[in-house]
Structure formats: structure tokens, C-alpha cells
Amino acid sequence: DFQAAKTWGQRALTLRQDTNPDGLGVARSLARLTKVFSVTGGIERAKQLGQEAAQIYETLAPQSMELAEVHHQLGNNALFGEDDMITAQDRHGRALEIRAALEPNGLYHAISLGSLSTVAWRKDELIRAEDYALQALNIMRNIDPNGRLVGALLGTLGNIAHDRFNFVAAEDYRMQALDIFRRNPHEKRGIANLLLGLANLDFRRANYDDAIRRYEEAKALYSELGAARATALVNSNLANLAKMQHRYDEAFALATETHGFWDAINPEGDRTARSLLQLSAISRDRDQFEAALDFAYQAEQIFEKHAPQGLTMAQLQRGLALILEDLERPEEAWPHVQRALAIAEPLAPGTLYEALPLNLMGRLARSAGRLNESLNYFARALDAFESQRSLVGGSEEDQGQFSGRHDYIYENYIDALLEAGREADAFHILERYRARVLLTLWAERSPVAADLPPDLREAQGQIHRGYQRTINELSQAGSADLERATQLLDEVNVWRDKRERLADQIKELSPRLAAIEYPQPLTLDDTVALLQPGTLVTSFLVAHDAT
């Protein structure tokens, strides 16, 4: 009964102010009212009350758990109510400092770590976000291994893995969290959040039917809870789905509604900028290129202030380049796509963040008559894309749909190779494309996991985890510490060498499994050698614009 809580809380505050206006009793009443107004949506009033409480505590009890709680509440208000990441980080950081000193490895220490993880995630600081979340998870697994905070932290780690395109880890974290939350019928919001995350994963994998089902289930739970912000997030994702299915008017209407919601909360906020990006992408699909450009420039102004070197900025820069390419202004497009690649290469090598700008650079170079240069970009784009594909996970259908969304990466390279007169190389790239599809189908029908001894399977997992840890650390060091970044790049090469040596061992023990996990597509000479004399083979690809 929040109205009653406000009434009684205000009466207690008035009495205490009359007795001792600068005492701890006043601070406690202010702190309690801060919570009440935060829950009921009175963010400005909650902010004012919390700041007054903090001032008193700073004077009378500067290292108290009560002051830490006020900082925590103000941090949550900034994070969830105002979309103010700078204030959120400052307040949660102050709370952590006090809680870690007074109650190391305790519940509230873990809560502050979890809050800072969410702030870092929202700021695109993914390695820092993961570090905070793992610290918090280690603490909570000793306190309450099946509790809701463990579930929430697993969900956060799932979000981080998702944004790093590590879809296997994202799904694993989220399913663990969902298992915890489904045991408690009161955890509707936690369940809805995880369904939203899993739906986002389905969307990434182009598994649209499951995505719609999970989005609608999450939206129903959010509506039941009166969670307007979360409903706006779902509407944004449904707008993306409508866009993918070419229902552009519906997509634009949903995106416009979502942008209006976030813009009213904070015109300079992260969510507002992301909603502008969405409107830009939909406008481009509607062939409204000038409007798309305007939306993108508005988003850029916001991200320049808050996250100029984040992966979202890389996506934005690539989006600007695509629009300028549509407007036949390739000279203006080039600096934007160069910036996208400069951000993505150190932060997310071997992912779509790297592959897509490289592919666009190949297209721009080719259209400018720089064919040999374009071939280099196309080759690097394909290597990054195939590296990303190994982390998609899911079923054969999921992986096939993911590849289908980006098959133009193969098509562009093949077409350029043919223009350069390199038919044998074009044939080899086509076989690379086919090997990824056909060998996965074979694997679906002929399970071979048991072919690999447990020690090699464990070594495979260790190499994968070590590679990911190094990539994660590199994402933070890349823009801040060039010397450390160079060391980490060397470590990345070490992990790749280990992977190649392991692949050789697997090839000796299980040729079938090696053919699936490390496919070696046929070259033109290999194919000719396999054919019987007199056999004619016609190899072709049905691309988007030609066969």
C-alpha cells in the first residue's frame, strides 16, 4: 500500500525534523521515502529525498551500510529511471566501496557488484560487466546457490555473452537462470526478462517463430506487472522482427512509439539513441534514405558523448556508411566504415562486428575500381564470419538460418573473384559455403561426439574458454593500453595455434568428427582428382541478384 507508506513516512519525517532536523532519524525517514517514491515512479522526488539523506549520512555516518543503501537506491534510479549511466556508475561504485569494506563477500557486496555489472553492460563495457557479474556470482553461490540473485546474475552473464555473439554461452546462462526462476511462481519479472533474452537469441539465429512466441509471452507477463519500460523493450524487438519480415509500416509504428517513450525519459539517454538507430534502419528499408541519415546522425551525437568507442558506435558507423552508399556518396561512406572497423577489430575480432564492415569496405573498394583491394577485404570478412559461426550454437536449422542471413558475404567474394578471372578460387569459396551447410546436415544425421575421448573434449573446451577470456580482456585493453593489447593479440595467436594442433589430433582419432568440426572444402584440383574420366560437373550459386 504505497499511498499509506507515503503518508506515514511523511508524518514520521515531519516529527523527526521538528525534533532534530539534521539527525540520523531524519536521514532514515528520507531513505525510506526514497524507496517508496522510486517504486511508484516518482523519480525526481526520490532523487531529491535520497540526496538529502546522503548529505546527512555523509556527515554523521560516512562509512555506514545505511549510506551504502542510499547510494544503491540513487544508482538504481539513475540506471532504470533516468537512463543516466554516469550517475549510476558513481552511486553504485560508492555503495560497493562501503559494502566491500564492511561486509566482504556478503550479500550486499554481491548486490553492488551485480548492479555495476548492469551499468557496465549498458555502457558497452562488456569485459568489465562480465568481471563484476562473475565476482558477484562466486559470492552468491556460497550464500544461496539456487536463489533469485544467482538467477539474475546468470541472466546478466547471458546478456553479456549475447552481445559478444557467443550464443552458446548466452543460451546456457539463460536456461540455467530460467530453471531457477521457474521454481518460484512469484518471479514473473525474472521469467519475463529471460524469455526476452532467449527471444533475442532466437532472433539472432533467425529462428523467428520461436522469437515471436517468446516475445509475446514476455510481453504478457510485463503487461500483467505494469512494467512499461520492459514492454517498450519488447515492442522494439517486435519492430525488428516486423522489419525482417518486410512489414515496414508496422515496424516503423512500433519503433516510433518506442522512441517516444525513451525520449520522454531522457532525450540524451542510451535507449533514446538506440531507438533512433532503429528508426534509421527501418527508414532505410523503406527507401527513405534522407530520413534514415537524419535519425542516424541524431543517434551519433548522443553516442559521441557517452560511448564513442563502444560496439554500438561501430554498428552506427557501419549504418551511416550503408545509407551513404545508398545515396551514391561512397567518398563520404568510407570514413564511417573505416571507423566501424577500427572500433570492432580490437573489441570483437572474429565476429560479425568485424565481418560486416570488412564486407562493406570490399563493396566500396570494388565499386571504386580497386578490385584487388576489395578481394583482400572480402577474404578477411569471410574469415571473421566463419569464426563467428562457430559460436552461434543451436540446432542445424538455427545455424543454417544464421548463415542464410549473411550468405551475401560469400556471394560478394565469389562475384569479385570471377571478375578478377580467378575461377578456381571462386569455386573453392563456393565449396567453403557448401561445406558449412552440407557437413552440418551430415552431423545432424550421424552423431559423432562419442568418437572423441573425454580428455580431448575437455582440452577443446579449455582452448575455447581460454581464447574467449583473452578476447574479452582484449576488448577492454584495445582502446586504452596499446602495449597490453599487443601482448593479448600474441596470446590470441597462441590459442589459435593450440586449436590447430588439437584439430590435427582429432583428425587422426576421428576423421568423421574432424570433417564436421574442422571442414576442409575441396579445391578445384581436389574435385577434378575425385571425378571419373568423362564426368562433367556444373557448379553454380543462385545469389540475390544473379546466378
Secondary structure, DSSP 8 states (H G I E B T S, - for coil): -HHHHHHHHHHHHHHHHHH-TTSHHHHHHHHHHHHHHHHTT-HHHHHHHHHHHHHHHHHH-TT-HHHHHHHHHHHHIIIIIS--HHHHHHHHHHHHHHHHHHSTTSHHHHHHHHHHHHHHHHTT-HHHHHHHHHHHHHHHHHH-TTSHHHHHHHHHHHHHHHHTT-HHHHHHHHHHHHHHHTT-TT-HHHHHHHHHHHHHHHHHTT-HHHHHHHHHHHHHHHHHHT-HHHHHHHHHHHHHHHHHTT-HHHHHHHHHHHHHHHHHH-TTSHHHHHHHHHHHHHHHHTT-HHHHHHHHHHHHHHHHHH-TTSHHHHHHHHHHHHHHHHTT-HHHHHHHHHHHHHHHHHHSTTSHHHHHHHHHHHHHHHHTT-HHHHHHHHHHHHHHHHHHHTTT-S-HHHHHHHHHHTTHHHHHHHHHHHHTT-HHHHHHHHHHHHHHHHHHHHHHHS--GGGS-HHHHHHHHHHHHHHHHHHHHHHHHTTT-HHHHHHHHHHHHHHHHHHHHHHHHHHHH-HHHHHHHS-----HHHHHHHS-TT---------SS--
